[in-house]
Structure formats: C-alpha cells, structure tokens
C-alpha cells in the first residue's frame, strides 16, 4: 500500500505542469467566461493505477445544507437587509464616534426595520439566537458584540438572574431597544476574579433601598460595553452588605446582581451619583462604546436586586435556596455561560470569513511555474497548502464542535439538569479558549498567505484581526478558562476512582484509564497502512491516549509537589502541564464531534468531502504532537513517517476540493467584502478601490 502511494505521488509531481495548466484554464474561465480555452493546453490525465488520485465530486448544495442547517433563512434575511442598505455598511475609514453611531443604527435597523428580534430567542431558542449573532457579526464584528451586550449580557442577566417581576417590567423595553443597557461586572482591579469584586450594595432598611458605592478607584467598573454613549441601565455586580445586630454591624453576603439606572430615560443625561467616563479608542471593536462607571451613594429600590438565587425581605432578612456564598456564586455565573458559548460560535464565523478570503485569493493568484509554461495558482504550492488546508479542515471541525455546544446549551436551558450545567460550563470554557486562540493565530497566517495584498485594509484581515483579538480575553481570559477545564478533569479523575458517574463528554476517561494507559500494542504501533491511519478509531484512540496520559501524569505531579509547596504552589509549578492537558482534552472532544458529524451526514458526496477534511484534521494534530507519541512508543518511527506523508497527501487532496469546501460556507462577495477574494473579476474590483 505504502509503495504504491509513493509511486502515485511521484507521478503527480512529474505532471505538475499539466495540473497547473488545466487549473489556469479553469480559473480563466471562472473569471472571464467568454474566454476560449487555448487548444495547446493538454487535459489533466488521471493516473489509472490510483483511484485515490481522482478529485472528489462534491455536491456543494448538499454540503452547504448540512453545514448551515435549519437557520439558513434568517441568516440570508440578515445578509439581504444590510446589502440593500449602503448607509448601514461600515466603511473602511471611519472615526470612533461615527462608528459608534453607525453601529447603534445598524442594530436599530435590524430590530425595527428588518423585524428581527434577537432577544426573543435568547432563552427560548438559543440556536436561532447564535445563528443571528454569526450573521450579524459578519456584517460588522462591533455590531455582533453590541448586540451581544444588549441581549446576551444585559438582557440575559435580567431574565436569567431575575424573576418574573423583572421579566415583566423590562423584557419589552430590552427587546425593542428602548431600554439599552450594560453589563457592569469587570472592575479596574478585578477581571477574572469575580468573587474579589469591591463595589458594594448596602441595604438601607429604613428606606427599603440598596445604596450602590464604588469604595475606591480600583472598584471602578471598567470596559463596560454600551456605557460610554448609549446605555440607560446597567446590571451591576456588587457585594451585598446587610446590617446586623452583632458586634460586626454588617454581613457580606457575596456578589449579587442589581439593576441600576445610569441615564435619564427622557433626556439621556447621567443620573445623580453616577459618573461615566469613556474608555476611548481601542485596538479594535471601536463601534462598541466601552466606558467606566463610578457610583457615589446611588440609591435603587429593593426590587432592583436580581433575586433568583438570593433575596432580601423588607426587614432585611436574607433568604436563598442555596446554602453558601460559593453555591450562589456558582449558580449566578452558571446562568451567564451563554456569553462564552456565543463567543466560541462567533469565533468560528470569523475563521470561516478569513479562510474563505485567503483560499479564494490563493486559487486566483498565480506566481511562477515550470519553464516556458503558464504561472500556477499559489494554492498548488505545498507551502501554501500547509498553511491553509489544515486550517480549512480545522474550521469544519470547530463548526461541528460549536454546533454541538449550542445544542447542549439549549438542552441545559430547557432542563436545568445539574450535571448538564457542569458539563456545559467546562465545555464552553474549553471551546471558547481553544477556538478563539486558534482563530487569532489563523488570522495572521491568512494575512501572510495573501502577501502584500493581505495588508490592504480593504481586504479585511487587519480589521478582523483587531476586532477578534479581544475574544481571547473577555468572557473569561483564555488561560484562566483552560485552568477551569483542567480542574474539572482532575475532579472527574478523582471521581473515577471513587466510583462516581461521568458526564457524556468525559465518559471516555473511565475506559481510557484502564485501556489507553497500558503498554501500547507492539504490533499496532508499527501499522502504517493508509486504511489504518484513516480509521476514526485509531485517530480517536490516539487523542484519548494522549489526554489520559497527561491527566495521569499531572495528577501524580500535583500530589508530589503539594506536599512541599501546598496546593496553590503545586498548581503553579504544574501550570503549563495543566494547560496542555486542557487543550488535549478539548481537541479530543472536537475530533469526536467531527467524526460523528461525518457519520451522520446523509449525502454521500458531502460525507466523502467531510471525511477527507476530518482525516486531515486528525492526522495533522497527531503529527504536530508526534514527539509525545514517540516518547512513549505509541507510534514507531516508520509509522510517524507514514503519518507525515499521508498528512501532506491529504492536504493536496483537500486543496482539490477547497473551492467546494469554502463555497459551502455560503459567504457571498457582499459578506466577505474583500476585493482580492471576489468570485468574479477580482483584480478589476480591486483596482477600482484604489481609483483606476
């Protein structure tokens, strides 16, 4: 099998000139259909000895239908609305203040003119809400974030942390944008450590009010979206302070959420006791008006406490169905996990756009070629395939993983199952961290893959990169989130030995601790046949083996170091190991969901294309961490070499269907908006941009 494949690859290399010539023909016809193909260019001849060399015939419509699912229509409606409104399209050059006003008008247009009401789906149909967010974010990422602040954060906090009285009072105003609002959690001195927030809400039993105070500069609410210009309300997270009759005089009940009006509903002037400052120009997302909030004895009614998990009576008595501060805090943050789900999903949308631009450009752009023959597409170069084809495969992998995450989140919102809540919390933390970090790096790779033209602002990589960069920080710093995943894995590891149950996402750990940590089979470590390497069982076993070994080793290290360094010191000593463990686990989940998506695809040609992309994703990841597998003799040297060769071959095969795979995202020219990637007359449109 191996020698035959090598001969085929050699034959393909010898016929590079013919391949290039045919592709030039095809691309010329694609750009200018009226051109007649030069008769001197021979047709590409398929090697009769290798069925694998044939290009897949992919049914693009079937693949797109499977990818985009049941919410295609509302996304198309959003694209058509903004495409029909040039006044609501974001120009390349725009000031911060103008961008903010445009972004607000874009949101108003979506809700009041297009008739799309995202807030109605936040709780009842999250899958549809996230589909809207993906489409809106492709129009302008600032618009996607502003919509998320209004509906996921401000609106979501009201309906998820409040009770019926809050929903009845605020829902319609939030929905129709009469009640624009903010989510005031982060402080100058505290971001990730939410339990360390310093803003206070002290109950005054004589007036039946809470008094909101910023005790020092470090407690100023910072980076609050919608605060600088448009917000009228804020959900303020503050320490609930109750008066007591003991020697202490007060009791700190932990962090709770409060609705605080910050501007007058009629005049839009800042209310007494509220101070608002503008956080100014940012690296990206300048359509979002981030501000800083200080409160000086701002009084709000007792009913403004969002009291789902804890309430205060008229006489100052505190009641809660949850017995401890930590339990209440965990329940509060658990209801806010939708923000992380949305960011992971939106990040995949950004990756789709950037990969589409880079790959379409690489198909159209020709440079160099064999002597006295036409130049070839730069995507025919192995180096360009190495940059972009694993990225395209990863885009598909992350798409299916985040679709699964959204489905689990939707199920959690309906059932409120305690185990499912814990599963979604850890899974959303891991996917948000892993995918946003990958996309941030991929944006730079795409820019570089497009050469000097990728540096032009009109081709979007700069704005996409700048706007997306903060995805790695807000809704949880990525390094902190990966630690949460690692901590959860260690908890599951401990439960395994105590006979506890494991959630579906983590269930493989039970088997892996018994099977995958045994000595590798000396026969299978040397198997190098293509059928074996492309077997989903081999691929998933390899991912699970790595995760299980990392988990076992780091558990032993933590136990060892905790004896001398204590728990905190041991964790810090093993921190890089823990982060690697978390990433390995998330990659395992991603691959499992990709394999499942391939299996479930009902369209044969689409399924074949997905299988190709899935194999590339799996083997590329194994090859990039081949040192780990070699160190423990999971993979013999000859097998490692076979994995490398097959990965290169699969990149070549994915390149042959790259156009179909990209087109399945259904991102037309008016969505990608990059002249170098236009599907017709790309260079003509690009030259018009600069005035020719």
C-alpha positions in Angstrom: 0.0 0.0 0.0 2.7 2.4 1.0 5.0 1.9 -2.0 2.0 2.2 -4.4 1.1 5.5 -2.8 4.6 6.8 -3.1 4.7 6.0 -6.8 1.5 7.8 -7.3 2.8 10.9 -5.5 5.9 10.8 -7.7 3.8 10.6 -10.8 1.7 13.5 -9.6 4.8 15.6 -9.1 6.1 14.8 -12.6 2.8 16.1 -14.0 2.8 19.4 -12.1 2.9 21.3 -15.4 -0.2 19.6 -16.7 -2.1 20.1 -13.5 -1.1 23.8 -13.4 -2.1 24.4 -17.0 -5.5 22.9 -16.5 -6.2 24.9 -13.4 -5.2 28.1 -15.2 -7.7 27.2 -17.8 -10.4 26.6 -15.3 -9.7 29.8 -13.3 -9.6 31.9 -16.5 -13.0 30.6 -17.5 -14.2 31.3 -13.9 -13.1 34.9 -14.1 -13.9 35.6 -17.8 -16.4 33.0 -19.1 -16.1 34.4 -22.6 -12.5 33.3 -23.0 -11.9 30.2 -25.2 -9.6 27.6 -23.8 -6.2 27.6 -25.6 -6.1 24.4 -27.6 -2.4 23.9 -26.8 -3.1 23.1 -23.1 -3.5 19.4 -22.6 -6.1 18.0 -20.3 -5.2 16.6 -16.9 -4.8 12.9 -17.1 -5.8 10.8 -14.1 -3.4 8.0 -13.2 -5.3 4.8 -13.9 -3.4 2.9 -11.2 -4.7 5.1 -8.4 -8.4 5.7 -7.7 -7.3 7.9 -4.7 -5.9 10.5 -7.1 -9.2 11.3 -8.5 -10.8 14.6 -7.4 -13.9 14.1 -5.4 -17.1 15.2 -7.0 -18.7 17.2 -4.2 -22.4 18.2 -4.2 -21.9 21.7 -2.9 -25.6 22.4 -2.2 -25.9 19.2 -0.1 -22.7 20.1 1.8 -24.0 23.6 2.4 -27.4 22.4 3.5 -25.8 20.0 6.0 -23.4 22.7 7.3 -25.8 25.6 7.7 -28.8 23.7 9.0 -32.2 25.0 9.8 -31.4 28.6 10.3 -30.2 29.4 6.8 -33.2 31.5 6.0 -32.9 34.0 8.9 -29.2 34.5 8.1 -30.0 35.1 4.4 -32.6 37.7 5.5 -29.9 39.5 7.6 -27.4 39.5 4.7 -30.0 40.8 2.2 -31.2 43.5 4.6 -27.7 45.0 5.1 -26.7 44.5 1.5 -29.8 46.6 0.5 -28.8 49.4 2.9 -25.5 51.0 1.9 -26.0 53.6 4.6 -25.7 50.8 7.2 -22.5 49.3 5.8 -19.3 50.1 7.7 -16.7 51.9 5.6 -13.0 51.2 5.7 -12.1 54.6 7.2 -14.4 55.8 10.0 -13.9 57.7 13.2 -14.6 56.1 16.6 -17.6 58.4 17.3 -19.1 57.8 13.8 -18.5 54.1 14.1 -20.4 54.0 17.4 -23.4 55.9 16.0 -23.4 53.7 12.9 -23.2 50.5 15.0 -26.3 51.7 17.0 -28.1 52.5 13.8 -27.3 49.1 12.4 -28.8 47.4 15.5 -31.9 49.6 15.4 -32.3 48.8 11.7 -32.1 45.1 12.4 -34.7 45.2 15.1 -37.1 48.0 13.9 -36.8 47.8 10.1 -35.8 44.2 9.3 -38.1 43.0 12.1 -35.6 40.6 13.6 -35.9 40.4 17.4 -32.9 38.5 18.7 -33.9 38.9 22.4 -36.9 36.6 21.9 -34.6 33.7 21.2 -32.0 34.2 23.9 -33.9 32.0 26.4 -36.4 30.1 24.2 -34.3 29.2 21.1 -30.6 29.8 21.7 -29.6 28.0 18.5 -31.5 30.6 16.4 -30.1 33.4 18.5 -26.5 32.3 17.9 -27.2 31.9 14.1 -28.4 35.6 14.1 -25.2 36.6 16.0 -23.0 34.8 13.5 -24.7 36.6 10.5 -24.7 40.0 12.3 -21.0 39.6 13.3 -20.1 39.0 9.6 -21.6 42.4 8.8 -19.5 44.2 11.4 -17.9 42.5 14.4 -18.7 45.6 16.5 -22.4 45.1 15.7 -22.2 41.5 16.8 -20.6 42.4 20.1 -23.0 45.3 20.7 -26.0 43.0 20.0 -24.4 40.5 22.5 -24.0 43.2 25.2 -27.7 44.3 24.8 -29.3 40.9 24.6 -27.0 38.2 25.9 -25.4 40.2 28.8 -27.7 43.0 29.9 -30.9 41.3 28.7 -29.7 37.8 29.6 -28.8 38.9 33.2 -32.3 40.3 33.7 -34.2 37.1 32.6 -31.7 34.6 33.9 -30.8 36.1 37.3 -34.1 37.9 37.9 -37.6 36.6 38.5 -41.0 37.2 36.8 -41.4 40.7 38.1 -38.1 41.7 36.3 -39.1 40.0 33.1 -42.5 41.6 33.1 -41.0 45.0 33.7 -38.0 45.0 31.4 -38.5 42.4 28.6 -40.3 44.6 26.0 -38.0 47.6 26.5 -34.9 45.5 26.1 -36.4 43.7 23.1 -37.3 46.9 21.2 -34.1 48.8 22.3 -36.0 51.4 24.4 -34.0 50.0 27.4 -30.5 49.9 26.2 -28.2 48.5 28.8 -24.8 47.4 30.1 -23.3 44.5 32.0 -21.1 46.0 34.7 -19.0 43.2 36.1 -15.4 43.9 35.4 -13.5 46.4 37.7 -10.2 48.2 37.3 -8.6 45.8 39.8 -10.6 42.7 39.2 -11.5 41.0 36.0 -11.2 37.2 36.1 -11.5 37.1 39.9 -15.2 38.0 40.0 -15.5 36.9 43.7 -13.0 39.6 44.5 -15.2 42.5 43.2 -15.2 45.5 45.5 -18.3 47.5 44.5 -20.9 47.4 47.4 -24.7 47.4 47.6 -25.6 48.1 51.2 -29.2 47.6 52.2 -31.0 50.5 54.0 -33.9 49.0 55.9 -35.3 52.4 56.8 -35.9 53.4 53.1 -36.2 49.9 51.7 -33.3 50.7 49.2 -29.9 49.5 48.3 -27.0 52.0 48.2 -24.5 51.3 45.4 -21.0 52.6 46.1 -17.6 52.5 44.5 -15.3 52.5 47.6 -12.1 53.3 45.8 -10.6 53.7 42.3 -9.8 50.0 41.9 -13.5 49.3 42.1 -14.5 51.5 39.2 -16.4 49.4 36.6 -14.1 49.2 33.6 -14.5 48.3 29.9 -18.3 48.3 30.2 -19.9 48.0 26.7 -22.7 50.4 25.9 -21.8 52.5 28.9 -19.9 55.4 27.2 -22.8 56.6 25.0 -25.9 54.5 24.6 -26.7 52.7 27.8 -29.6 53.7 30.1 -29.3 50.8 32.6 -26.6 48.6 34.0 -26.6 45.2 35.6 -24.1 46.0 38.4 -22.4 43.2 40.2 -21.7 44.2 43.8 -21.1 42.7 47.2 -24.5 42.6 49.1 -24.0 44.1 52.5 -26.7 43.7 55.1 -26.9 45.4 58.5 -26.7 43.0 61.5 -27.2 43.4 65.3 -23.9 41.8 66.3 -20.6 43.4 67.0 -19.6 43.5 63.3 -22.6 45.6 62.4 -22.8 44.3 58.8 -22.7 41.0 57.0 -21.2 40.4 53.5 -23.4 38.0 51.5 -21.2 37.9 48.5 -21.5 39.1 44.9 -25.1 39.7 43.6 -26.5 41.5 40.6 -28.6 44.7 40.7 -30.4 46.8 38.0 -29.1 50.3 38.3 -30.4 53.1 36.0 -27.5 55.3 34.8 -29.1 57.8 32.4 -32.4 59.6 32.4 -34.9 57.9 30.1 -36.1 61.2 28.5 -33.0 63.5 28.5 -30.3 60.7 28.4 -28.4 62.7 30.9 -26.3 60.9 33.5 -28.2 60.4 36.7 -27.2 61.8 40.1 -24.4 59.9 41.8 -23.4 58.1 38.6 -20.1 59.1 36.9 -19.4 57.9 33.4 -16.1 58.2 31.5 -15.2 57.0 28.0 -12.5 54.2 27.8 -11.5 55.8 24.4 -10.1 54.4 21.2 -9.3 50.7 21.3 -7.2 48.3 19.2 -10.5 47.1 17.6 -14.3 47.0 18.1 -14.5 50.7 18.1 -18.2 50.6 17.2 -18.8 49.5 20.8 -18.8 52.3 23.3 -16.9 51.0 26.2 -17.0 53.2 29.3 -16.1 53.3 33.0 -18.7 53.7 35.8 -18.3 55.1 39.3 -21.2 55.1 41.8 -21.4 57.6 44.7 -24.2 56.5 47.1 -26.6 55.7 44.2 -30.0 54.5 45.7 -32.1 51.9 43.9 -35.3 50.2 45.1 -35.0 46.8 46.8 -36.9 45.2 43.9 -33.9 46.0 41.7 -32.0 43.1 43.2 -32.0 40.3 40.7 -33.2 37.8 43.2 -33.4 34.4 41.6 -30.7 32.9 43.8 -31.0 35.2 46.8 -33.5 37.7 48.1 -33.8 40.4 50.9 -37.1 41.0 52.6 -38.5 44.3 53.8 -36.9 43.9 57.2 -33.5 43.0 55.8 -33.7 39.2 56.2 -31.7 37.3 53.6 -33.2 34.1 52.1 -31.8 31.7 49.5 -32.5 28.2 48.2 -28.7 27.7 48.1 -26.9 27.3 51.4 -23.5 29.0 50.8 -21.9 32.0 49.1 -19.9 29.7 46.8 -23.0 27.8 45.8 -24.9 31.1 45.0 -21.9 32.5 43.1 -21.5 29.3 41.1 -25.2 29.3 40.2 -25.0 33.0 39.2 -22.1 32.5 36.9 -23.6 29.3 35.5 -26.5 31.3 34.1 -24.1 33.6 32.3 -22.3 30.9 30.4 -24.2 31.8 27.2 -21.7 34.6 26.6 -18.8 32.0 26.2 -21.0 29.8 24.0 -21.7 32.8 21.8 -18.0 33.8 21.5 -16.9 30.3 20.6 -19.6 30.2 17.9 -18.8 33.7 16.6 -15.1 33.0 16.5 -15.7 30.1 14.1 -17.7 32.6 12.0 -14.6 34.9 11.8 -12.4 31.9 10.9 -14.8 31.0 8.1 -14.5 34.5 6.6 -10.8 34.7 6.9 -10.2 31.2 5.5 -12.6 32.0 2.6 -10.8 35.2 1.7 -7.3 33.6 1.8 -8.3 30.4 -0.1 -10.3 32.2 -2.8 -7.3 34.5 -3.3 -4.9 31.6 -3.4 -7.0 29.9 -6.1 -7.0 33.0 -8.2 -3.4 34.2 -7.6 -0.7 32.8 -9.9 3.0 33.1 -9.3 5.9 31.3 -11.1 5.7 27.9 -12.7 7.6 25.4 -14.8 9.9 26.9 -17.5 8.1 28.3 -20.6 4.7 27.4 -19.1 2.0 29.5 -17.5 2.2 30.5 -13.9 0.5 28.3 -11.4 -2.0 29.0 -8.7 -0.2 29.7 -5.4 -2.5 27.1 -3.7 -0.7 24.5 -5.8 2.4 25.1 -3.8 2.9 22.7 -0.9 3.8 25.5 1.4 0.5 27.3 0.8 -1.4 24.1 1.2 0.5 23.5 4.5 -0.7 26.9 5.7 -4.3 26.8 4.6 -5.6 23.3 4.2 -5.3 22.1 7.8 -6.9 25.4 8.7 -9.8 24.7 6.4 -10.2 21.3 8.0 -10.0 22.8 11.4 -12.7 25.3 10.5 -15.0 22.4 9.8 -14.0 20.7 13.0 -14.7 23.7 15.1 -18.0 24.3 13.3 -19.4 21.0 14.3 -17.9 21.2 17.8 -19.6 24.6 18.4 -22.9 23.4 16.9 -22.8 20.6 19.5 -22.0 23.1 22.2 -25.0 25.2 21.3 -27.2 22.1 21.2 -26.0 21.1 24.7 -26.5 24.7 25.9 -30.1 24.8 24.6 -30.8 21.5 26.3 -29.4 22.9 29.5 -31.6 25.9 29.3 -34.7 23.7 28.9 -33.9 21.0 31.5 -31.7 22.8 34.1 -30.1 19.5 34.7 -27.4 20.0 37.3 -24.9 17.6 35.6 -25.5 19.1 32.2 -24.9 22.6 33.7 -21.5 21.4 34.9 -20.7 19.8 31.6 -21.7 22.9 29.5 -19.7 25.2 31.9 -16.5 23.2 31.3 -17.1 22.6 27.6 -17.9 26.2 26.9 -14.8 27.4 28.8 -12.6 25.0 26.8 -14.0 25.6 23.4 -14.1 29.3 23.8 -10.5 29.4 24.9 -9.2 26.9 22.3 -11.1 28.2 19.3 -10.5 31.9 19.9 -6.8 31.3 20.4 -6.6 29.3 17.2 -8.6 31.9 15.2 -6.4 34.7 16.4 -3.3 32.9 15.1 -5.1 31.9 11.9 -5.9 35.5 11.0 -2.2 36.3 10.9 -1.5 33.2 8.8 -4.2 34.2 6.3 -2.9 37.7 6.1 0.6 36.5 5.4 -0.7 33.9 2.9 -2.1 36.7 0.8 1.2 38.6 0.6 1.2 42.4 0.2 -2.5 42.4 -0.8 -3.4 40.9 2.5 -2.0 44.1 4.1 -4.6 46.3 2.4 -7.3 47.4 4.9 -10.0 46.8 2.2 -9.2 43.1 2.2 -10.2 43.0 5.9 -7.5 40.9 7.6 -6.4 43.9 9.7 -9.9 44.8 11.0 -10.8 41.1 11.5 -7.6 40.5 13.5 -8.0 43.6 15.6 -11.7 43.1 16.3 -11.3 39.5 17.1 -8.2 39.8 19.3 -10.2 40.6 22.5 -12.2 37.4 22.1 -9.2 35.8 23.9 -9.8 38.0 27.0 -13.4 38.9 27.5 -16.0 36.4 28.9 -13.0 34.8 30.6 -9.3 35.1 30.0 -8.3 32.0 27.9 -5.5 30.9 30.2 -7.9 31.1 33.2 -10.6 29.2 31.3 -8.2 26.4 30.4 -7.4 26.0 34.1 -11.1 25.6 34.8 -11.1 22.7 32.2 -8.0 21.2 33.8 -9.5 21.4 37.3 -12.7 19.8 36.1 -10.7 17.0 34.5 -8.9 16.4 37.8 -12.2 16.3 39.6 -13.5 13.7 37.2 -10.3 11.7 37.5 -10.8 11.6 41.3 -14.5 10.7 40.9 -13.5 7.8 38.7 -11.5 6.2 41.4 -14.3 6.8 43.9 -16.9 5.2 41.6 -18.7 8.4 40.7 -20.6 9.0 37.4 -19.0 10.8 34.5 -20.9 13.0 32.1 -21.1 12.1 28.4 -18.3 14.4 27.3 -15.9 13.0 29.9 -17.1 9.4 29.8 -14.1 8.2 27.7 -11.8 8.8 30.7 -13.2 5.8 32.6 -12.2 3.4 29.8 -9.0 5.2 28.9 -7.6 5.0 32.4 -7.9 1.2 32.2 -7.1 0.7 28.5 -5.2 3.5 27.0 -2.6 3.7 29.8 -1.5 0.2 29.4 1.6 -0.6 27.3 1.0 0.1 23.6 0.5 -2.9 21.4 3.9 -3.6 19.8 2.1 -4.6 16.5 -0.3 -1.7 16.2 2.4 0.9 16.9 4.1 -0.1 13.7 1.0 -0.3 11.5 1.3 2.3 8.7 -1.3 1.4 6.1 -3.5 4.2 4.9 -6.7 2.4 5.9 -5.4 2.1 9.5 -4.3 5.7 9.7 -7.6 7.0 8.3 -9.6 4.8 10.6 -11.6 7.0 13.0 -10.9 4.5 15.9 -7.1 4.9 15.5 -7.4 8.7 15.4 -9.7 9.0 18.4 -7.8 6.4 20.4 -4.6 8.4 19.8 -6.2 11.6 21.0 -7.7 9.9 24.1 -4.4 8.1 24.9 -2.6 11.5 25.0 -5.2 13.1 27.2 -5.3 10.2 29.6 -1.6 10.0 30.0 -1.3 13.8 30.5 -4.1 13.6 33.1 -2.5 10.7 35.0 1.0 12.3 35.0 -0.2 15.7 36.1 -2.3 14.2 38.9 0.8 12.5 40.2 2.9 15.6 39.9 0.4 17.7 41.8 0.2 15.2 44.6 4.0 15.1 44.8 4.5 18.9 44.8 1.6 19.7 47.1 3.5 18.1 50.0 6.2 20.7 49.9 4.6 23.7 48.1 1.0 23.4 49.2 -2.0 23.3 46.8 -1.5 26.8 45.2 2.2 26.3 44.8 1.9 22.8 43.3 -0.7 24.1 40.8 1.5 26.9 39.7 4.5 24.5 39.4 2.4 22.3 37.0 0.6 25.1 35.3 1.9 24.6 31.7 1.3 20.8 32.1 -2.3 21.6 33.1 -2.9 23.9 30.1 -1.6 21.2 27.8 -3.9 18.7 29.4 -6.9 21.0 28.9 -6.1 21.7 25.2 -5.6 17.9 24.6 -9.0 17.2 26.1 -10.7 19.8 24.0 -9.1 18.6 20.9 -10.4 15.1 21.7 -13.9 16.4 22.1 -13.6 18.3 18.8 -12.4 15.3 16.9 -15.2 13.1 18.4 -17.8 15.6 17.2 -16.3 15.8 13.8 -16.2 12.0 13.4 -19.8 11.9 14.5 -20.8 14.7 12.0 -19.1 12.8 9.2 -21.0 9.6 10.1 -24.4 11.4 10.3 -24.1 13.2 7.0 -26.9 11.8 4.8 -25.3 13.0 1.5 -22.6 10.6 0.1 -20.5 13.1 -1.8 -20.7 15.6 1.1 -19.8 12.9 3.5 -16.7 11.9 1.5 -15.5 15.5 1.5 -16.1 15.8 5.2 -14.2 12.5 5.8 -11.3 13.9 3.9 -11.2 17.1 6.0 -11.7 15.1 9.2 -8.8 12.8 8.4 -6.6 15.8 7.7 -7.6 17.5 10.9 -6.8 14.4 13.0 -3.5 13.4 11.4 -2.3 17.0 11.3 -2.8 17.3 15.0 -1.2 13.9 15.7 1.8 14.9 13.5 2.2 18.3 15.3 2.5 16.5 18.6 4.4 13.4 17.3 7.1 13.9 19.9 4.6 13.0 22.6 3.6 9.8 20.8 7.2 8.8 20.0 8.4 9.4 23.6 6.0 6.8 24.9 6.4 4.5 21.9 2.8 4.8 20.9 4.0 5.4 17.4 7.0 3.7 15.9 9.4 5.7 13.6 8.2 4.2 10.4 4.6 4.9 11.4 5.4 8.5 12.3 6.9 8.9 8.8 3.8 7.4 7.2 1.6 9.9 9.2 3.7 12.8 7.9 3.5 11.6 4.3 -0.2 10.9 4.5 -0.9 14.4 6.0 0.9 16.0 3.1 -1.1 13.9 0.7 -4.4 14.7 2.4 -3.6 18.5 2.2 -3.1 18.0 -1.5 -6.5 16.2 -1.8 -8.3 18.9 0.3 -6.8 21.5 -2.0 -8.5 19.8 -4.9 -11.9 20.4 -3.3 -11.0 23.6 -1.4 -13.3 25.7 -3.6 -16.3 23.4 -2.8 -15.5 23.3 0.9 -15.2 27.1 1.1 -18.3 27.7 -1.0 -20.3 25.5 1.4 -20.0 28.3 4.0 -22.1 30.4 1.6 -20.3 33.6 2.2 -21.0 35.6 -0.9 -19.0 38.6 -2.0 -21.1 41.1 -0.2 -20.4 39.2 3.1 -16.6 38.6 2.7 -16.3 42.1 1.1 -12.6 41.5 0.2 -11.8 42.6 -3.4 -8.9 40.1 -3.6 -11.4 37.2 -3.0 -14.3 38.3 -5.2 -15.6 35.3 -7.1 -15.5 37.2 -10.4 -13.3 40.0 -11.7 -11.3 40.1 -8.5 -8.5 42.2 -9.8 -10.8 44.6 -11.7 -12.7 45.3 -8.5 -9.5 45.6 -6.5 -8.0 48.2 -8.9 -11.3 50.2 -8.7 -10.8 50.5 -4.9 -7.6 52.5 -5.4 -9.1 54.7 -8.1 -8.1 53.2 -11.5 
